[in-house]
């Protein structure tokens, strides 16, 4: 995981093509770095075993065994399924510094990662990911 977004993503579309492939709500979050309202996403409390893919491109991002209940209002994971599945970059919007999480394959916005919050996870990290950015493939 790195801040390196200088490489062209493996999956690229024009903005018109992204708009055609995604619903308006998906586009607003995935391509315009929006955020869904807390406690409204379909995967916030899901415990189904499987793989979470990027809704924009289908790349594997997280696995259900990395998901935990943080009670923050969004699905939380303590680690990506593959250390190279996401790219991290500094986000200075909203008057604070956070770490944005993007899909490495298509550079779509997924959410943010936070560290040092005291959750009992192996990494002490909380990948706070918008449900609308994910697609769960049960049992995968």
ZADRENBA-429352 format. One record per residue (C-alpha): x, y, z; residue in one letter; residue number from 1. Coordinates in steps of 0.25 Angstrom, whole numbers, plus 5000, padded with zeros to 4 digits. Each point is the difference from the previous one (the first is absolute). Layout:
N
<X X, Y Y, Z Z, code A, pos NUM>;
...
This chain:
140
<X 5000, Y 5000, Z 5000, code X, pos 1>;
<X 5005, Y 5014, Z 4996, code X, pos 2>;
<X 4997, Y 5014, Z 4997, code X, pos 3>;
<X 5005, Y 4997, Z 4985, code X, pos 4>;
<X 4989, Y 5004, Z 4991, code X, pos 5>;
<X 5009, Y 5003, Z 4989, code X, pos 6>;
<X 4998, Y 4987, Z 4992, code X, pos 7>;
<X 4988, Y 4999, Z 4991, code X, pos 8>;
<X 4990, Y 4991, Z 5006, code X, pos 9>;
<X 4998, Y 4987, Z 4993, code X, pos 10>;
<X 4985, Y 5003, Z 4998, code X, pos 11>;
<X 4997, Y 5013, Z 4994, code X, pos 12>;
<X 4987, Y 5007, Z 4994, code X, pos 13>;
<X 4996, Y 5014, Z 4996, code X, pos 14>;
<X 4991, Y 5007, Z 5010, code X, pos 15>;
<X 4989, Y 4998, Z 4990, code X, pos 16>;
<X 5003, Y 4985, Z 5000, code X, pos 17>;
<X 5001, Y 4999, Z 5016, code X, pos 18>;
<X 4986, Y 5008, Z 5000, code X, pos 19>;
<X 4994, Y 4989, Z 4991, code X, pos 20>;
<X 5006, Y 4988, Z 5008, code X, pos 21>;
<X 4996, Y 5006, Z 5014, code X, pos 22>;
<X 4987, Y 5005, Z 5006, code X, pos 23>;
<X 5000, Y 5014, Z 5004, code X, pos 24>;
<X 5003, Y 4997, Z 5015, code X, pos 25>;
<X 5011, Y 4990, Z 4997, code X, pos 26>;
<X 5006, Y 5011, Z 4990, code X, pos 27>;
<X 4999, Y 5010, Z 5011, code X, pos 28>;
<X 5008, Y 4992, Z 5010, code X, pos 29>;
<X 5009, Y 4992, Z 4991, code X, pos 30>;
<X 5004, Y 5010, Z 4990, code X, pos 31>;
<X 4998, Y 5013, Z 5008, code X, pos 32>;
<X 5005, Y 4996, Z 5014, code X, pos 33>;
<X 4986, Y 5001, Z 5006, code X, pos 34>;
<X 4995, Y 4993, Z 5013, code X, pos 35>;
<X 4988, Y 4992, Z 5002, code X, pos 36>;
<X 4992, Y 5004, Z 5013, code X, pos 37>;
<X 5004, Y 4991, Z 5012, code X, pos 38>;
<X 4992, Y 4988, Z 5004, code X, pos 39>;
<X 4993, Y 5000, Z 4986, code X, pos 40>;
<X 5009, Y 4991, Z 4992, code X, pos 41>;
<X 4997, Y 4985, Z 4997, code X, pos 42>;
<X 5013, Y 4995, Z 5005, code X, pos 43>;
<X 5001, Y 5007, Z 5013, code X, pos 44>;
<X 4995, Y 4989, Z 5009, code X, pos 45>;
<X 5002, Y 4988, Z 4990, code X, pos 46>;
<X 5007, Y 4987, Z 5006, code X, pos 47>;
<X 4999, Y 4992, Z 4987, code X, pos 48>;
<X 5013, Y 4993, Z 4996, code X, pos 49>;
<X 5006, Y 5004, Z 4987, code X, pos 50>;
<X 5008, Y 5010, Z 4992, code X, pos 51>;
<X 4997, Y 5015, Z 4999, code X, pos 52>;
<X 5003, Y 5005, Z 4986, code X, pos 53>;
<X 5001, Y 5014, Z 4994, code X, pos 54>;
<X 4986, Y 5004, Z 4995, code X, pos 55>;
<X 5007, Y 5008, Z 4989, code X, pos 56>;
<X 5009, Y 4990, Z 4994, code X, pos 57>;
<X 4999, Y 4986, Z 5007, code X, pos 58>;
<X 5014, Y 5000, Z 5007, code X, pos 59>;
<X 5000, Y 4992, Z 5013, code X, pos 60>;
<X 5002, Y 5010, Z 5011, code X, pos 61>;
<X 4997, Y 4993, Z 5014, code X, pos 62>;
<X 4996, Y 4987, Z 5005, code X, pos 63>;
<X 4989, Y 4997, Z 5011, code X, pos 64>;
<X 5010, Y 4995, Z 5010, code X, pos 65>;
<X 5006, Y 5014, Z 5000, code X, pos 66>;
<X 4987, Y 5007, Z 5003, code X, pos 67>;
<X 4996, Y 5004, Z 5014, code X, pos 68>;
<X 4989, Y 5008, Z 5007, code X, pos 69>;
<X 5005, Y 5013, Z 5003, code X, pos 70>;
<X 4986, Y 5006, Z 5002, code X, pos 71>;
<X 5005, Y 5013, Z 4992, code X, pos 72>;
<X 4989, Y 4999, Z 4990, code X, pos 73>;
<X 5008, Y 4994, Z 4988, code X, pos 74>;
<X 5006, Y 4986, Z 4997, code X, pos 75>;
<X 5013, Y 4999, Z 5007, code X, pos 76>;
<X 5012, Y 4992, Z 4997, code X, pos 77>;
<X 5014, Y 4998, Z 5006, code X, pos 78>;
<X 5008, Y 4997, Z 4988, code X, pos 79>;
<X 4998, Y 4999, Z 4985, code X, pos 80>;
<X 4999, Y 4986, Z 4994, code X, pos 81>;
<X 5013, Y 5002, Z 4993, code X, pos 82>;
<X 5010, Y 5011, Z 5004, code X, pos 83>;
<X 5000, Y 5005, Z 4986, code X, pos 84>;
<X 4985, Y 5001, Z 4999, code X, pos 85>;
<X 4999, Y 5014, Z 5004, code X, pos 86>;
<X 5007, Y 5013, Z 4999, code X, pos 87>;
<X 5001, Y 5010, Z 5011, code X, pos 88>;
<X 5001, Y 5015, Z 4998, code X, pos 89>;
<X 4999, Y 5012, Z 5009, code X, pos 90>;
<X 4987, Y 5007, Z 5001, code X, pos 91>;
<X 5000, Y 5014, Z 5005, code X, pos 92>;
<X 4986, Y 5004, Z 4997, code X, pos 93>;
<X 4990, Y 5004, Z 5011, code X, pos 94>;
<X 5011, Y 5007, Z 5008, code X, pos 95>;
<X 5007, Y 4988, Z 5005, code X, pos 96>;
<X 5010, Y 4990, Z 4995, code X, pos 97>;
<X 4995, Y 4986, Z 4998, code X, pos 98>;
<X 5005, Y 4988, Z 4991, code X, pos 99>;
<X 4991, Y 4997, Z 4988, code X, pos 100>;
<X 4999, Y 4986, Z 4995, code X, pos 101>;
<X 4998, Y 4997, Z 4985, code X, pos 102>;
<X 4999, Y 4988, Z 4992, code X, pos 103>;
<X 5014, Y 4997, Z 4994, code X, pos 104>;
<X 4994, Y 4994, Z 4987, code X, pos 105>;
<X 4991, Y 5012, Z 4996, code X, pos 106>;
<X 5003, Y 5011, Z 5010, code X, pos 107>;
<X 4986, Y 5001, Z 5005, code X, pos 108>;
<X 4998, Y 5006, Z 5014, code X, pos 109>;
<X 4996, Y 4990, Z 5010, code X, pos 110>;
<X 5001, Y 5007, Z 5014, code X, pos 111>;
<X 5011, Y 5003, Z 5010, code X, pos 112>;
<X 5009, Y 4993, Z 5009, code X, pos 113>;
<X 5002, Y 5003, Z 5015, code X, pos 114>;
<X 5011, Y 4995, Z 5009, code X, pos 115>;
<X 5002, Y 5000, Z 5015, code X, pos 116>;
<X 4985, Y 5000, Z 5004, code X, pos 117>;
<X 5002, Y 4988, Z 5010, code X, pos 118>;
<X 4992, Y 4990, Z 4992, code X, pos 119>;
<X 5004, Y 4985, Z 5004, code X, pos 120>;
<X 5005, Y 4997, Z 4986, code X, pos 121>;
<X 5013, Y 4995, Z 4995, code X, pos 122>;
<X 5004, Y 5013, Z 4993, code X, pos 123>;
<X 4993, Y 5010, Z 5009, code X, pos 124>;
<X 4995, Y 5006, Z 4987, code X, pos 125>;
<X 4985, Y 5003, Z 4996, code X, pos 126>;
<X 4998, Y 5000, Z 4985, code X, pos 127>;
<X 4987, Y 5008, Z 5000, code X, pos 128>;
<X 4994, Y 4996, Z 4987, code X, pos 129>;
<X 4987, Y 5005, Z 4993, code X, pos 130>;
<X 4990, Y 4988, Z 4998, code X, pos 131>;
<X 4997, Y 5006, Z 4986, code X, pos 132>;
<X 5014, Y 4998, Z 4996, code X, pos 133>;
<X 5000, Y 4985, Z 5002, code X, pos 134>;
<X 4993, Y 4988, Z 4995, code X, pos 135>;
<X 5000, Y 4987, Z 5008, code X, pos 136>;
<X 5002, Y 4987, Z 4994, code X, pos 137>;
<X 4995, Y 4990, Z 5010, code X, pos 138>;
<X 5009, Y 4988, Z 5003, code X, pos 139>;
<X 5011, Y 5004, Z 4990, code X, pos 140>;
